[in-house]
Amino acid sequence: MVSLRTVNVFLVLAFGLAFALGHLHVATQALGLSVLVCGAEWMRRRSMPVVAAEGRYPFTHASGAWAIVSGSGLLVLGLSVLVFSEPTACMLGWDNGALCGR
């Protein structure tokens, strides 16, 4: 069985490839899916990293109810980005003019 972390790595790679190729709608959807997977992982493990510098292990972890609430928030955010991918790409400034109706 494939872990959620492995799925997230592939989604981040898909995001980078789609963004580099200029498929901004697809890149935004991959970003939304990645956020959904991260929220699901936090809820499944009931733990989330709190403070971490780049390339280092987290300073501490939040667990229990805080991880569930934060994971639920990420699920809502990821679903919103996934459903409203075109307006999200426009708001983030990733548009090429066609997505924002210009």
N, C-alpha and C positions, 0 to 999 in steps of 0.2 A: 504494500500500500504506500502511496506517495504522501509525504507529510505536507502540511499546510505551508511550512516554510519553503519547501522545494517549489510548490506551486507559486508562491509569492515571488521567488527568484525568477521564475520563467515569466511571470506577469510584468515584472520590472524590466526584464530584457525586451519583452514585446513592446512595452511602453517606449523604451529608448529607441528601438528600431523604427517603430511607427512615427515617433516624433522626428527622428533624423530623416526619414523619407518624406515627411510632410503630410502624413495622414493624421491630421490633428484630431479628427473625430474618433478614430480608432485609438489614438494615444490617450485621449481623455477617458475612453471606456476602459482601457487597460489600467489606467490610474484608479478609476472607481472600483474595479474588481480587486486590485491590489489592496486598497483600503478595506474592502469587505473581508478579504481573507485575513488581513492583520487583525481586524476586530473579532473575527471568529476564533482566531488563534488565542487571543487574549482571554476570551470568554471560556474557551475549552480548557486552557491551562489554569485559569483563575489567577493569573499573575501577569504583570506588565512591567517593563523597564521604566524607571522614572527619570533618572539623571545619568546621562552617558555622554562622554566626549567622543568624538569621531575616532574610531579604531580601538576603543577601549570598552571593557565590560561595564555594564550599568553599575552605578554607585549603589543603588538600592532598587527594590521592586515593590510595587503596590500589589496587594493580593486581596482575595475575597470579593467583597461587595464593590470596592473601588474598581477593580479590574472588570467586573461584570458591567458596571455603569459606563466605564470608559469604552469597553468593547461594544456595548450597545450604541454609544454615541458614534463610534467609528462605523458601525453597520449602517446607521442612518445616513451619515455623511457619504459613505461609499455608494449606497443605493441612490442617493440624490445626485452624485456626480455621474453615476452610470445612466440614470434615467434622463437627466438634463445635461448630457455631454456637450451638445453644441453651445448652449448658453455658458456653460462652465469654461469651455475653451475660449469663448469670446471674452469672458470676465478676466481670465488669466492672461489675456493679451496674446494668445497663441493663434489668433485668427489670421487668415490670409485675405480678409475682406469679404469672402463669400459666406462664411459662417455667421457673421454679425449683421448681414443684410445691408452691407455697404455697397 
